[in-house]
Amino acid sequence: MDIVFHRTVPVFRIFDVAKAHEFYLGYLGCTVDWEHRFEPGMPLYTQVSRGDLVLHLSEHHGDATPGSTVCTELSGVHALHAELAGKDYPYLRPGLERDGRGTTLTLTDPFGNQLRLTEPDAPDRPGEGESAAG
């Protein structure tokens, strides 16, 4: 039998549900897929998503380390950057960065977790500002 991995879902530690919702839902444009608490007043474990970007957010002490980083590839990084720049979110004004892989938009949530969203360069064309010779 072949081994096939179907999806990776990172877990980010959060400390404040309202701040998490402000960032992930209001700013990044995700939706809540589901929420779980063992009982009222207990820590939240939830899934948020936007398209194929799926994240688990947890208030549980042992689930993740604050300040974690997730790297993911996307198409449309310039459009996402423009969308986010047009929002009234005073805590973050990210720029776009170019490296040897493509163009990256790094978002830091209120808990120090980072999403590095990279649009890879097409293999048959150089990145912006580069010549075909290098």
N, C-alpha and C positions, 0 to 999 in steps of 0.2 A: 504494500500500500504506500502511495506517495504521501509525503508530509506537505501540507499546504496551510500556510498562515493566511487567515482571512482579513483580520483587521487588528490594529493596535490602538488601544484607547488609553492615553495617559491620564494619570490622576494628579490633580493639583490640590494642595492643601489651602483651605480658605479659613478665615477667622470671623467673617462678618457677612451674613447672607445678603443684606441690603447692598453692601459695597460690591460683592460678587455680582449681584444682579445688575447693578449700575454699570459695571465694566463689561461683563460678558453678554448681557441682554441689550442694554441701552446703547453702549458704545460699539461693541464688536458685532452686534446684530444676530446673536445666537438666540435660539428658543430653548425652553425647558422641555426635554423629552419625558423625564420622569423625576420624581423626588422620593426619597425614602428616609424615614426616621423610625427607630425601633418603637418609640412612643412619643407623644407630645413633649416638647421641651428637650428632647435628646438631639445630639448633633445630626446635621443634614448630610446626606450623601445624594448627589444628583447628577444627572447627565444633561449637558447642554450641547447643542450642535448648530452648525450652519453649513448646509450642504454636506459634503463628506468630512468636514472637520467635526470630530466628536471628542468631547472632553468630559471626564468625570471630575467633579468638584466635591471635596470632602472636608467637613469640620472635624472628623474623627482624628484623634491624636496620632495614632500609629499608621495612618494610611499613606502619607507622603511627607516629604521634607519641604518646608517653605523655601522659596528661591530656586525652584527647579526650572529647567529649560526644556522645551520641546521644539524640535525643528520639523517643519512640514513644507512640502512643495505645493504650489498653487499656480494657477493661471490668473492673470489680471491683477497683479500686485499694484500697478499704477492706479487702476480704478479703485481698488480697496483703499489705497493711501488717500486718494482724493475724497472718497466717501467719508473716511474717518476725520480728515481735516475739516470737513464741513459740519461736523457735529460739535455741540457745545459740551465738551468734556474737558474741564480745566486741568486735569491731572496728567495729561500725556499729550505731547505733540511730536510724534515720531517722524523721522525722516527715512529716506530710502538710501540704502548702502549698496555699492557694487563691489563684488569680489570676483574671484576666478570661476565661481559657479553660476552666478546670476545676480539678480537684484533682490535684496532682502529688506523686509519691513519687520522691525523688532518691536513687539508690544510687551510692556511690563504691567502686570495686573497689580492691584492694591496690596498684594501679599508678597511681592517680589518674584513671582513666577514669570517666566518669559516665554512668549511664543515667537519663534523666529520663522517668519513666513517668507519663503524664497521662491521666486519664479526663475527657474533655470534658464540659462541662455540656450537658444536653439543650437543644435550641434553644427548647423551649416552656416551660421552667421555670427559675427563678433558681437560683443556687448556694446552698449551705448558708449560712444566716445573712443572706441578702439578701432584700429584699422584692421583690415583683413590680413595684413602682414604681421600683426601682433602689437 
